[in-house]
Amino acid sequence: MSALVTTLLAYVLLYRYIAIFVIVFSAGVIVPFPASAMLMGIGAFISHGYFSFSAVATTAIAANVLGDIAAFLAVRRYGNRVVRLLHVQTGMFATLEKYIRSDAGPTVFITRFAGSLGPVTNIMAGLADVRFVPTFLIPDIAGNAAEILILLVFGYFVGDYWENFSGIQSTIVGIIIIGVIAFFLYKLYGSLRRRYTNH
Amino acid sequence: MEGSTLMKRNILLIALGVLGVITIVLAVLLVREYQALNRAGLTNPGRYRMHLSHVHAPLTVNDIGVIQSWMTFDYVNRIFALPADQLKTALKITDARYPHLRLGTYTSDVKDAVKSYLTTPK
């Protein structure tokens, strides 16, 4: 188990629901905290009766959704200004934005299970000016609720052995990340192939 | 235009190939992780059925290994059902933050104290 996970869990034991909210919210915004591994650990704490399942689930889902919303709305409002200030080439962004806009709901939902790709998707969805309700919000709530409940139930089920499963969990997250990136690259490849064939 | 599209297409093909290789590596890692869990007997659902049947029950002297330095005294008291001041008295802790305090350097002493408490006939 990484030192960062143990540090976060120590804060969770000390400051309980406030720590859960702050950590999960920060992870939702952009801070690369290992929130998934931490939630499995909290599932084990719940199995010892140290936390209430419903209170943890409500706190974590609310924090994650609010973190995602904060990042999405901030980028939607100020993102393009920042992109212009940084003189980032907009060609690649435009292509990515087009694909994110066309598959926004499924992309937002599936990336809730893809660790650090989730916050990146929030930023891209904000830049692409995806509709907040229902296109962003509904898949975001559904994805976050599903991910958090799976992690808590799994941690609860395996109890003190949860640490042994953190490796397998991060490998699965890695495979999901690769799958999402491959899906977008394949779509891009398809459109380039069509353009080349037309020429 | 055609040349640039062809080049982009080739770059994407290479990127997809690299992702394919990474996926294979991750799949191998996944199998190895599963095999490690299997060797440790952690893929047997029976083990967790036993754990689930004791959910919320205090841990026993066989579970001392669970105690780690990042845990708090409050948590250890709760999971082993120790009296609130048991560890404070046994380890002569004067820190006012007890029991909301990380075990830290006390970890091995805490293990000994918990073991001693749980094995002493009440």
Interface residues (C-beta under 8 A of the other chain):
Chain A: T6 T7 L9 A10 L13 L14 F45 S47 H48 G49 Y50 Y156 F157 V158 G159 D160 Y161 N164 F165 G167 I168 T171 I172 G174 I175 I178 G179 I181 A182 L185 Y186 L188 Y189 L192 R193 R195 Y196 H199
Chain B: M1 E2 T5 L6 K8 R9 L12 L13 A15 L16 L19 G20 I22 T23 L26 A27 L29 L30 E33 Y34 A36 L37 A40 L42 R47 Y48 H51 L52 V55 H56 L59 D63 V66 Q68 W70 M71 T72 D74 Y75 R78 I79 H100 R102
